[in-house]
Amino acid sequence: MSKHSRRVFVVTLSFVMSLAGLARASDKYKIAGAEVVVVCPLTVGGSFEAKTKNVDGEIASGADQPGSIGGALRVDLQTLETGIEIRDHHMRDNYLEVQKGPDFRVATVEQLRVEKLDGKTTFKGILALHGQRKEISGTANLQPQNGKVRVDAQFPIKVSEFQIPKPTYLGVGVRDEIQVKVSLVAVPAASQIAGNQQ
C-alpha cells in the first residue's frame, strides 16, 4: 500500500469511526425487560429478598460528556414482593410509605456515569427514593449483542440515608446497608416502537 493510499485509508477510517461515535451517542434505548432484587440482611443473621419486574424507563449515551448516560430508570415500589404478604404490607406502608405520593411510590435512578459501555465497569448515579436524592455507586456488566444491551448491576444503599424508618418484622430488624441488584435488557427505542405498531 502506497503512502497516499495509507493516508486515505486512515482518514476514511477516522471519519467512519467518528460517524459511529456520533450515532452511538444519539442512540436511545427503552427497557424491554427487567428485574430488581433488594437483598435485606437481618440483624440476627440470614436475609430476605424483595423483588419486582415493574421497571421502565429510557436511556441514551450522553453526547456532551463521555461516559454519561441520559434518561432514567423507574421502579414501582408498590409491586415489591418478599413472599410474605404481611411483610409486603409493612414494607410498603410502614417503611417505604408509598401512600405519601409519587416521590415515595417510585424509585428513580438517573444521571448515570459509567467508566465504559462494554464489559465490566463501575458506575455512579443519583437514586431518588423516599423523597430523598442521594448519590450511589456500584458495579455493572454491560453486554451489547444484536443491537440490544444486557445490563447486570449491583449497588449498596444505607436505609437511614433515605430517612426510611428502621425496618423490623416480628422483632427482627433489617441491617442498615442493603444490596440492590438490577438485571435488564435495553433495546433501541425505534425498534420497539416499530414492533408495537406491527
C-alpha positions as CSV (number, residue, x, y, z in Angstrom):
1,M,0.0,0.0,0.0
2,S,1.4,3.4,-1.0
3,K,1.8,6.3,1.4
4,H,-1.1,8.1,-0.3
5,S,-3.3,5.0,-0.1
6,R,-2.4,4.5,3.6
7,R,-3.3,8.2,4.3
8,V,-6.6,7.9,2.5
9,F,-7.4,4.7,4.4
10,V,-6.6,6.3,7.8
11,V,-8.6,9.4,7.1
12,T,-11.6,7.3,5.9
13,L,-11.4,5.0,8.9
14,S,-11.2,8.0,11.2
15,F,-14.3,9.5,9.5
16,V,-16.3,6.3,9.8
17,M,-15.3,5.9,13.5
18,S,-16.4,9.5,14.1
19,L,-19.8,8.8,12.5
20,A,-20.2,5.6,14.5
21,G,-19.4,7.5,17.7
22,L,-22.0,10.2,16.9
23,A,-24.6,7.5,16.1
24,R,-23.9,5.7,19.3
25,A,-24.1,8.9,21.3
26,S,-27.6,9.7,19.9
27,D,-28.9,6.1,20.3
28,K,-31.9,5.9,22.7
29,Y,-32.9,2.7,24.4
30,K,-36.1,1.5,26.1
31,I,-36.3,-1.1,28.8
32,A,-37.7,-4.3,27.3
33,G,-37.5,-6.5,30.4
34,A,-36.0,-6.1,33.9
35,E,-36.0,-7.3,37.4
36,V,-34.9,-5.6,40.6
37,V,-33.9,-7.7,43.7
38,V,-33.3,-6.0,47.0
39,V,-31.3,-8.2,49.4
40,C,-32.1,-7.3,53.0
41,P,-29.7,-8.8,55.6
42,L,-31.3,-9.4,59.0
43,T,-29.8,-8.3,62.3
44,V,-29.9,-11.9,63.6
45,G,-28.3,-13.4,60.5
46,G,-29.8,-14.5,57.2
47,S,-31.7,-12.3,54.8
48,F,-34.8,-12.0,52.7
49,E,-35.3,-10.6,49.2
50,A,-37.8,-8.1,47.8
51,K,-38.4,-8.4,44.1
52,T,-40.2,-6.7,41.3
53,K,-40.2,-6.7,37.5
54,N,-42.2,-3.5,37.2
55,V,-39.3,-1.4,35.8
56,D,-39.5,1.1,33.0
57,G,-37.5,4.0,31.5
58,E,-35.3,5.1,28.7
59,I,-31.6,5.7,28.4
60,A,-29.2,7.3,25.9
61,S,-25.5,7.8,25.7
62,G,-24.7,11.4,26.5
63,A,-23.2,13.3,23.6
64,D,-21.7,16.1,25.8
65,Q,-19.8,14.0,28.3
66,P,-18.1,10.7,27.7
67,G,-19.5,8.0,30.0
68,S,-22.6,10.0,30.9
69,I,-26.0,8.3,30.3
70,G,-29.1,10.4,30.0
71,G,-32.7,9.3,30.8
72,A,-33.9,7.5,33.9
73,L,-34.9,4.1,35.2
74,R,-38.1,3.9,37.3
75,V,-39.1,1.2,39.8
76,D,-42.7,0.8,41.0
77,L,-42.2,0.2,44.8
78,Q,-45.8,-0.7,45.2
79,T,-45.1,-4.0,43.4
80,L,-42.2,-5.2,45.5
81,E,-42.9,-8.6,47.0
82,T,-41.0,-10.7,49.6
83,G,-43.1,-13.8,49.6
84,I,-44.9,-13.0,52.8
85,E,-48.0,-10.9,52.4
86,I,-48.0,-9.2,55.8
87,R,-44.3,-8.3,55.4
88,D,-45.0,-6.8,52.0
89,H,-47.8,-4.7,53.6
90,H,-45.5,-3.4,56.3
91,M,-42.6,-2.7,53.9
92,R,-44.8,-0.7,51.5
93,D,-46.9,1.2,54.0
94,N,-44.8,1.5,57.2
95,Y,-41.3,1.9,55.8
96,L,-41.4,2.9,52.1
97,E,-44.6,4.9,52.9
98,V,-45.8,4.6,49.3
99,Q,-49.2,6.2,50.2
100,K,-47.4,9.6,50.5
101,G,-47.2,10.3,46.8
102,P,-45.2,9.8,43.6
103,D,-41.8,10.5,45.2
104,F,-42.5,7.6,47.6
105,R,-44.3,5.2,45.2
106,V,-41.5,5.2,42.6
107,A,-37.7,4.9,43.0
108,T,-35.7,6.6,40.2
109,V,-32.1,6.1,39.1
110,E,-30.7,8.9,36.9
111,Q,-27.6,10.9,36.0
112,L,-25.7,7.7,35.4
113,R,-22.0,7.8,34.6
114,V,-20.1,4.7,33.6
115,E,-16.4,4.0,33.0
116,K,-17.1,2.2,29.8
117,L,-20.0,1.0,27.7
118,D,-19.0,-2.7,27.3
119,G,-18.0,-5.4,29.8
120,K,-17.4,-5.0,33.5
121,T,-17.4,-1.4,34.7
122,T,-18.1,0.8,37.7
123,F,-20.8,3.4,37.7
124,K,-22.2,6.3,39.7
125,G,-25.7,7.9,39.6
126,I,-28.4,9.5,41.6
127,L,-31.1,7.5,43.4
128,A,-34.4,9.2,44.2
129,L,-36.1,7.2,47.0
130,H,-38.5,8.0,49.8
131,G,-38.4,11.7,48.9
132,Q,-34.6,11.9,49.1
133,R,-31.9,12.1,46.4
134,K,-28.5,10.5,47.1
135,E,-25.5,9.5,45.0
136,I,-25.0,5.8,44.5
137,S,-22.0,3.9,43.1
138,G,-21.6,0.2,42.2
139,T,-20.5,-2.3,39.6
140,A,-22.1,-3.4,36.4
141,N,-21.6,-5.7,33.4
142,L,-22.8,-4.4,30.1
143,Q,-23.1,-6.9,27.2
144,P,-24.1,-5.4,23.8
145,Q,-25.5,-8.1,21.4
146,N,-27.6,-7.9,18.2
147,G,-28.5,-4.3,18.9
148,K,-29.6,-5.0,22.4
149,V,-27.7,-4.3,25.7
150,R,-28.0,-6.6,28.7
151,V,-27.1,-5.0,32.0
152,D,-26.4,-6.7,35.3
153,A,-25.7,-4.1,38.1
154,Q,-25.4,-4.1,41.8
155,F,-25.0,-1.3,44.4
156,P,-25.4,-0.8,48.2
157,I,-27.6,1.7,49.9
158,K,-28.0,2.7,53.5
159,V,-31.6,2.8,54.6
160,S,-31.0,5.5,57.2
161,E,-29.6,7.9,54.5
162,F,-33.1,8.0,52.8
163,Q,-34.9,8.7,56.1
164,I,-36.7,5.3,55.9
165,P,-37.9,4.2,59.4
166,K,-35.7,1.3,60.7
167,P,-37.4,-1.8,59.3
168,T,-38.4,-4.5,61.8
169,Y,-40.6,-7.6,61.4
170,L,-41.7,-9.7,64.3
171,G,-38.9,-8.3,66.4
172,V,-36.2,-8.9,63.9
173,G,-34.6,-5.9,62.2
174,V,-33.0,-5.3,58.8
175,R,-29.4,-4.1,58.8
176,D,-28.8,-0.5,57.6
177,E,-26.9,-1.5,54.5
178,I,-28.9,-3.4,51.9
179,Q,-27.9,-4.5,48.3
180,V,-29.8,-3.7,45.2
181,K,-29.4,-5.9,42.1
182,V,-30.7,-4.9,38.7
183,S,-30.9,-7.1,35.6
184,L,-32.3,-5.6,32.4
185,V,-32.4,-5.7,28.7
186,A,-32.4,-2.4,26.7
187,V,-33.5,-2.3,23.1
188,P,-33.3,0.6,20.6
189,A,-36.4,2.8,21.1
190,A,-37.1,3.0,17.4
191,S,-37.2,-0.8,17.0
192,Q,-39.5,-1.2,20.0
193,I,-41.9,1.4,18.6
194,A,-41.9,-0.3,15.2
195,G,-42.6,-3.7,16.9
196,N,-45.5,-2.2,18.8
197,Q,-47.1,-0.9,15.5
198,Q,-47.0,-4.3,13.8
